[in-house]
Amino acid sequence: MNRRELIAVLAGAGITLPALAQAQQAQKVPIVGYLHPGSPEYGAKPGFDALRQGLRDAGYVEGENVRLEARWARGRPEMLPQFAKELVQLRADVLVVTARPSIEAARATAPELPLMANDLESDPVTSSFVASLAHPGGNITGVFSDFPDFGTKWLELLKEAIPAPSCSGTLRPARCNWTRWKRQPAC
């Protein structure tokens, strides 16, 4: 091998090795951690199944381009901090947390990790999960059903989606006939 060939090989390696390294990094499968205070055997599994289905609908296939890691406290909330640590050690990219104890355990363990929360009993502002509804800040997003004016906001969104002013105050089945989301003249 002469000098020119050696330089060409080294230059080619200098170009292809970083490209190969990027290709290997691009193949990293994201890990979604799921933390729940309940048990899959006693009513908590539908939320996890809905997460799986939502990921599938978005094009994520478990085991191929996404990895799900679930941790169930089975009614023992004192286990949640340990489970949150396990998920962080697995290098989860995001944690899906259900209920206040899971949210608190995840925040204490990994305050910088993105959290997708589902809590039907907490006001996110008074619980200090977010700074305000207008400007939440931080790393938490999700669904919180127990905050002031939640019902009012739902009604506003419903009116935007399906304008039916004569039926918005009270829906009476005898007068308002909603068929396949079409407004009927009876309203």
C-alpha positions as CSV (number, residue, x, y, z in Angstrom):
1,M,0.0,0.0,0.0
2,N,1.4,3.3,-1.0
3,R,1.1,6.6,0.9
4,R,-1.8,7.9,-1.2
5,E,-3.8,4.8,-0.6
6,L,-3.1,4.9,3.1
7,I,-4.3,8.6,3.3
8,A,-7.4,7.7,1.3
9,V,-8.3,4.8,3.7
10,L,-7.7,7.0,6.7
11,A,-9.8,9.8,5.3
12,G,-12.6,7.4,4.4
13,A,-12.5,6.0,7.9
14,G,-12.6,9.5,9.3
15,I,-15.8,10.1,7.4
16,T,-17.5,6.8,7.8
17,L,-16.8,6.1,11.5
18,P,-18.8,9.2,12.8
19,A,-21.6,8.3,10.4
20,L,-21.7,4.7,11.8
21,A,-21.7,6.1,15.3
22,Q,-24.6,8.3,14.5
23,A,-26.5,5.4,12.9
24,Q,-25.9,3.3,16.1
25,Q,-27.2,6.2,18.2
26,A,-30.3,6.6,16.0
27,Q,-31.2,3.0,16.6
28,K,-31.5,3.6,20.4
29,V,-35.0,2.5,21.4
30,P,-36.8,5.0,23.6
31,I,-37.9,3.7,27.0
32,V,-41.2,4.7,28.4
33,G,-41.5,4.0,32.2
34,Y,-44.9,3.5,33.7
35,L,-45.4,4.0,37.4
36,H,-48.7,3.2,39.1
37,P,-49.6,2.8,42.8
38,G,-52.2,0.1,42.0
39,S,-52.2,-3.4,40.6
40,P,-52.9,-4.6,37.1
41,E,-55.1,-7.3,38.5
42,Y,-57.5,-4.9,40.2
43,G,-58.6,-2.3,37.7
44,A,-55.4,-0.4,37.0
45,K,-54.6,-2.2,33.7
46,P,-56.9,-0.4,31.4
47,G,-54.8,2.8,31.6
48,F,-51.7,0.8,30.8
49,D,-53.5,-0.9,27.9
50,A,-54.6,2.5,26.6
51,L,-51.0,3.8,26.7
52,R,-49.9,0.7,24.7
53,Q,-52.7,1.2,22.2
54,G,-51.9,5.0,21.9
55,L,-48.3,4.2,21.2
56,R,-49.3,1.6,18.6
57,D,-51.6,4.1,16.9
58,A,-48.7,6.6,16.8
59,G,-46.5,4.0,15.0
60,Y,-44.6,2.7,18.0
61,V,-44.3,-1.1,18.2
62,E,-43.3,-2.4,21.6
63,G,-40.1,-4.3,21.4
64,E,-39.2,-2.8,18.0
65,N,-39.1,1.0,18.2
66,V,-40.2,1.5,21.8
67,R,-39.7,-0.2,25.1
68,L,-42.3,-0.1,27.9
69,E,-41.2,-0.7,31.5
70,A,-44.1,-0.9,34.0
71,R,-43.8,-0.8,37.8
72,W,-46.9,-1.5,39.9
73,A,-46.8,-0.7,43.6
74,R,-49.9,-3.0,44.2
75,G,-51.3,-0.8,46.9
76,R,-48.0,-0.2,48.6
77,P,-47.1,3.5,47.9
78,E,-43.9,3.2,49.9
79,M,-42.5,1.1,47.0
80,L,-43.0,3.9,44.5
81,P,-39.7,5.8,45.2
82,Q,-37.7,2.5,44.7
83,F,-39.6,1.8,41.5
84,A,-39.0,5.3,40.2
85,K,-35.2,4.8,40.9
86,E,-35.3,1.6,38.9
87,L,-36.9,3.3,35.9
88,V,-34.3,6.1,36.1
89,Q,-31.5,3.5,36.3
90,L,-32.9,1.9,33.1
91,R,-32.5,5.3,31.5
92,A,-36.2,5.9,30.8
93,D,-36.8,8.8,28.4
94,V,-40.1,9.7,29.9
95,L,-42.2,8.5,32.9
96,V,-45.9,8.0,32.7
97,V,-47.2,8.4,36.2
98,T,-50.7,7.8,37.6
99,A,-52.0,9.4,40.8
100,R,-50.4,11.8,43.3
101,P,-48.1,9.3,45.1
102,S,-46.5,8.2,41.8
103,I,-46.1,11.8,40.7
104,E,-44.4,12.8,44.0
105,A,-42.1,9.8,43.9
106,A,-41.0,10.5,40.3
107,R,-40.5,14.2,41.0
108,A,-38.3,13.5,44.0
109,T,-36.3,10.8,42.2
110,A,-35.8,12.5,38.8
111,P,-36.8,16.2,38.8
112,E,-35.4,16.8,35.3
113,L,-37.1,13.7,33.6
114,P,-40.2,14.5,31.6
115,L,-43.4,13.3,33.3
116,M,-46.7,12.5,31.7
117,A,-49.2,12.6,34.6
118,N,-52.7,11.3,35.0
119,D,-54.3,12.3,38.3
120,L,-58.0,12.6,38.8
121,E,-57.8,13.8,42.4
122,S,-55.3,16.7,42.5
123,D,-55.3,20.3,41.6
124,P,-51.9,20.6,39.8
125,V,-51.4,24.2,41.0
126,T,-52.2,23.7,44.7
127,S,-50.2,20.5,44.7
128,S,-47.2,22.5,43.4
129,F,-46.9,20.2,40.4
130,V,-47.0,23.3,38.1
131,A,-46.5,27.0,38.6
132,S,-49.8,28.0,37.0
133,L,-52.2,26.6,34.4
134,A,-51.3,29.4,31.9
135,H,-47.5,28.9,32.4
136,P,-46.9,25.5,34.0
137,G,-43.2,25.4,33.6
138,G,-41.2,22.4,34.8
139,N,-41.3,18.9,33.5
140,I,-44.8,17.8,34.1
141,T,-47.7,17.6,31.7
142,G,-50.8,15.5,31.6
143,V,-54.4,15.3,32.7
144,F,-55.5,16.7,36.1
145,S,-59.3,16.5,36.5
146,D,-59.7,18.1,39.9
147,F,-58.8,21.7,39.4
148,P,-61.1,24.7,39.7
149,D,-63.0,25.5,36.5
150,F,-62.3,22.1,34.9
151,G,-66.0,21.7,34.1
152,T,-66.2,25.2,32.7
153,K,-63.2,24.6,30.4
154,W,-64.7,21.3,29.2
155,L,-67.9,23.1,28.4
156,E,-66.0,25.8,26.5
157,L,-64.2,23.1,24.5
158,L,-67.4,21.2,23.8
159,K,-69.1,24.4,22.5
160,E,-66.1,25.1,20.2
161,A,-66.1,21.5,18.9
162,I,-69.9,21.1,18.5
163,P,-71.8,24.4,18.5
164,A,-75.3,23.8,19.7
165,P,-76.3,26.8,21.8
166,S,-79.9,25.7,22.4
167,C,-78.7,22.4,23.9
168,S,-75.5,23.4,25.7
169,G,-77.0,24.3,29.1
170,T,-79.0,21.1,29.6
171,L,-79.1,18.1,27.3
172,R,-82.6,16.6,27.3
173,P,-82.7,13.3,25.4
174,A,-86.3,13.9,24.3
175,R,-85.4,17.1,22.5
176,C,-81.8,16.8,21.6
177,N,-81.0,13.9,19.3
178,W,-77.3,13.5,18.6
179,T,-76.6,11.0,16.0
180,R,-73.0,10.4,14.9
181,W,-72.1,13.9,16.1
182,K,-74.5,15.7,13.8
183,R,-76.8,18.3,15.2
184,Q,-80.4,17.5,14.5
185,P,-83.0,20.2,13.9
186,A,-85.0,19.1,16.9
187,C,-82.6,21.0,19.2
